[in-house]
Amino acid sequence: MYRFIVFVIFLAVSRSFNLNYPAADAVKIQFTSGSDEYTYFDFVRQWAPNLCYKASHACIRIPSEITYWTIHGLWPSLDATHYPQNCAESCQLNTTELAPIEEELKEQWNSDYNGGNEKFWSHEYCKHGTCCTDVLPTQLDFFSKALELQKKFKMDTILEHADITPSATTSYSFKVVDDALKHALGVEQLVYWCRFVKSDHHETNVKSKSLQLIYQVSVCFDKSFNTQDCPKPMHSSCNFDEEVYFLPKSVL
């Protein structure tokens, strides 16, 4: 039997070094530290303008050259409601080991929170990377695999091919977005993370109303890193019948 330490609302905060991410899609039960059972990887990318626009948390200034989807995490998971965490008795980010890919990490796995990149990377590896050392034995392996997946499955390219581009005035059918991603990735189930934010007319050219913003998307992989359907979440932060926006960086 697994020992559970707590039932938690699966907030993005729980996977972002305890800072205030918006509410996410599912209820997860965290295993006690040291449990490393999992069946797949949950690879999560984020669109910073949708995450940071009128956010309750304080986003730091995003570098001007980052105008694309970035990595949030690569999370070993058991199913839609369980994931292991903190599977090493002690853990420290090995920046020397990561030196060969550090510049690429800064570009593709950039933190938009106070604390900076190294704190973010340390959190992600110690909480999640320590639980998949059977597949990704070293820190370099873990971060390199995430970068590899980022290159191979580019969110920006997939959306652009479907004529879905950042805009403060144009919204998109959720179905159009979902169909484009599922077709390109060869899957039938992804997980979306949404926020609802009241717009300002002068910022978005949309009269004051609630905008549905997809700020993160989870793509799931088996242990050989083939895409697979994500387990369907128990709850969703998104309204699939409502249109969505991908705001441009200029709103920040």
N, C-alpha and C positions, 0 to 999 in steps of 0.2 A: 504494500500500500504506500502511496505517496503521502508525505506529510505536507500539509498546506500551512503556510504562515498567515495568509490573509486573502480574503476576497476583495478584489479591487476593481473599480471602474477602469476599463482599459483606456486611459487617457494618453494622449501623446506625451503628456508630462512624464508619464512613467518610463518613457524611453528617450528622454531628452535631458539628462542630468538634472531632473527635478526642477525644471523651470516651467513656466505656465504655458504650455501648448494648449490649443483649443481641444475640446472634447473629440474623441475619436469614435471608431465604429463598433467596438465590441466589448463585451465583458470578458476579461481574461483572469485566470487564476494563476498566480505566480507560484512556481515550485519553490521549495526551500533551496537555499544556496547549496550548490554541490550536485543537485540533480541535473543530469545532462541528457535526458531522453528527449528526442525530437524526431520529426519525420520529414520536415521540409524547411526551406528557407523563405522568409518573407522579406523581399527586397523593396525598400520604401524610398521613393523620391519625392521631393517637395518643390513647389513653385513659390518662391519667396514673396513676390508681390501679394499673392492671395493669402499667404501666411501672416504677413506683417501689416497689411493694410488695416488701420484702426484696431490693431491687436491690443489686448489688455496687457500683454507682456511687452517688454522693451526690446525691440530688434535693434541690433547695432547696424551701422551703415554697411550696406552690402557693396563690395567692390564694384566699380563701374563696369568692369569687363565681364562680370557674371550676369548674363542675360539668358540663362538657360536653367533647366531643371537640375537640381543638385541632389546628392545622396543624403538621406537621413540615416538609414541604417540597414544592416543585413542581419536579420533576426532568426535564429533557429527556433522553430515552433513545433509543438506536438499536434495541435489541432486549432480550431477556431476559438477555443476557450482556455488553452494551456500553453505556457512557454517556460522554458528553464531560464534561470538567471544566475549571475555571479557564481560560476562553477569552479572558480579557483580560490584557494584559501587566501592568497594574496595576489595582487595584480598591480602592475605599474606599466605605463606606456613606454615602450622602448623606442625612443626617437632616433637612436643610432641605427637600429634595424630598419626603420622606415625612411631613412635618409634618401635612398634611391628613388622613392616615389613621393617625397614630401611635397614637391612643387605641384604635382598632379593632384594630390590630396587637397591642397589649398584651393585648387581650381574646381574640383568636382565634389568635394566633401567639405564645403565651407560652412562654418557656423555663423548664424545670424544672431547669436546671443552673446551677452557679456560673459566673459570667461574664456573666449577665444577657441581657436581650432583644437589645440592640444587637449584642453579640458573636455571638449566634445568627443574627440577621438578616443580619449582614455575611457570616458563613460561608456561609449558604444562597445569598445573592445572588452572591457572588464565585465560589463553586464551581459553582453551577448556573445562576443567572440570566444570567450573562455568556455562556452558551452558547445562548441562545434569543432574542437581540436582533433576529433577523429577524422574529419574531412579537411579542415584547414588548420594544420598543426601549429603554425607560427603566426605572429602578428603580421608579418609581411604577407603571408599567404592570405590571411583574412582580408586585409585592406586591398591587396592586389586583385583578389577575386571580385570585390565590389566594384573596383575601377573597371575591370574587364566587362562586367555586366552592364555598367553604365555606358560604355562605348558600344557594346553590341546591341543594346536595346534602348536607343535614344528616344526619350519621350518627345523632345522638340521635333525631331524628324517625323515621327509617327503622326503627331498632331498636324504639322505643317502639310503633310501629304494629304490630309483630310480637310485642308483649308480651315483649320482651327488655329488661329493666331491670337496673341495677346491683344486685347482691345478694351478700352473703357466704355465703349458704346455698343459693342456687338455681343450678344449672348448666343449660346448654343444649346441645342437640345441635348439633354443628358444621354439620350439613346444614341445620338450621332457620335458623341464623344466615346461612349462605352463600346459601340460597334467598331469604331476605328481602332481603338486600342486592342480589343479582343481579336480582331482580324489580323492585325500586324503581329501580335504575340502568339497567335495560335491557341488561345485559351477561351473558356466560356465564363470564367468567374475571376474578377479582380476585386480589390477592396478600395473604396474611395473614402477620403476624409474631407469633410466639408465644414465651412463656417457660413453663417448668415450675418451680413453686415449691412447696416443702413448707409446708403451712399450719400455723398455730398454732390450737389448738382455741378458745382464749379470744378470738381475733381474728375468726375466721370462723364459729364454731359448727360447723365441720366437723372431725371427728376427723382427726388428723394424717395427711395424705396429700399426694401431689403434685397440684397444681392446674394445669391448662392455662389460661394467661391470654393472650388475644389483646390485644396492646398497640398494634398498628398495623395499618392496612388501607390498601392501595394501590388507588386507582381510576385507570384510565387514560383519557386523552383524546387525540384527534387534534389536529392543529395549528389546527383551527377550534374546538376545545374542545367537540366532541361526544364523549360517552362511547364507548369502544370496549373490546373485550376486551383485557385485559393479556396479554402473552406469558407462557406458562406457565413458571414458574421451574424451573431445573434441579434444585434441592433445596428442601426446605421445612423450616422450624423447627417446623411444626405436625403434630399427629397428627389427621387428619380423622376417625378412628374413635373419638376420645375426646371426651368432653364438655368444654365450655369455661365459664369464669367471667368475668364482668365485675364486678370488685370495686367496692364503693362507696368513696367518698373517706374514709369514716370509718375505714378500716383503716390509713390512713397516720398 
